[in-house]
Amino acid sequence: MSITIREYICQKYKNTQNMNFSEIKINDSIKKSLVELNFISTTEIQTEAIPFLLNNKQDLIALAQTGTGKTAAFGLPVIHQIIVQKDYT
């Protein structure tokens, strides 16, 4: 079953504000790398997509303008899952 990010946000979060990457529940080595690259605050798409992808096993369809951080929004949860699975195998 697929759900759009807007449907999810409307159900779960209202008035979602950008957060710091340090607030996201991802692997500490990822957080450290983000700090080293001077990525401090999430963009809107990252704020909405990353928690969804970390907490759900559903497809996600999200739209955002070029340059808004979509690659990180989808890539960081994937990298996190790879690290977590590697640690448990």
Secondary structure, 3 states (H helix, E strand, C coil): CEEEHHHHHHHHCCCCCCCEHHHCCCCHHHHHHHHHCCCCECCHHHHHHHHHHHHCCCEEECCCCCCCCHHHHHHHHHHHHHHHHHHCC
